[in-house]
Amino acid sequence: MTARPSAAPRRAPVAAHLHGVIARQGEARAIFACAPSQDQFLAALVDPAQCGIALDWSKITAFHMDDYVGLTAAHTQSFRHYLQQHLLRYISIGRFHPVPAEEKDIAAVCTRYTALLREKPIDLICMGIGENGHIAFNDPPVADFEDPALIKVVELDLTCRQQQVNDGCFPTLADVPRHAFTLTCYALPPGASP
């Protein structure tokens, strides 16, 4: 996958896919990435003039891939805040299942989110690949394609944390949290969570 300067090549097929899934089964379930690389893509996806389709967002259940342990939804660097600013405030989503990253009981958060993911198959995953090859926060040192968990907490490697600074998400490396919830590699292929 390569970075593209415009969301135009990506938005129409994604919107058409979601529209088709809704037409076939009455609803769709999608997972969204949260990063500056997704800004243009999400802006185009929520704009029928750009994506060519007025999606019925009320029939879409949205998830996100990851979030920093300890950050609240109101924290400007939380990925829940990112989705609110770049997606949710522009649409009337059917349901949004945030990762409650500020909760102290990490195991309980993972158990509840796993249950939500397993309710039905995921129809669409919109993601990018990080500078060090990470997907979600599955950095190369912790990425385990055989891990049966759907979500877990990982320690972020230095390259990943530096990318957060390079992307303008945090002012310094010291400000970037060291741990994050992430959907696992196993959770990310469409239909992997029955």
Salt bridges, closest charged atoms under 4 A:
GLU27 OE2 - LYS120 NZ 2.28
ASP39 OD1 - HIS86 ND1 3.65
ASP67 OD2 - ARG80 NE 3.07
GLU102 OE1 - ARG80 NH1 2.73
GLU103 OE1 - ARG112 NH2 2.55
GLU119 OE1 - ARG29 NH1 3.89
ASP139 OD1 - HIS134 ND1 3.58
ASP147 OD2 - LYS152 NZ 2.84
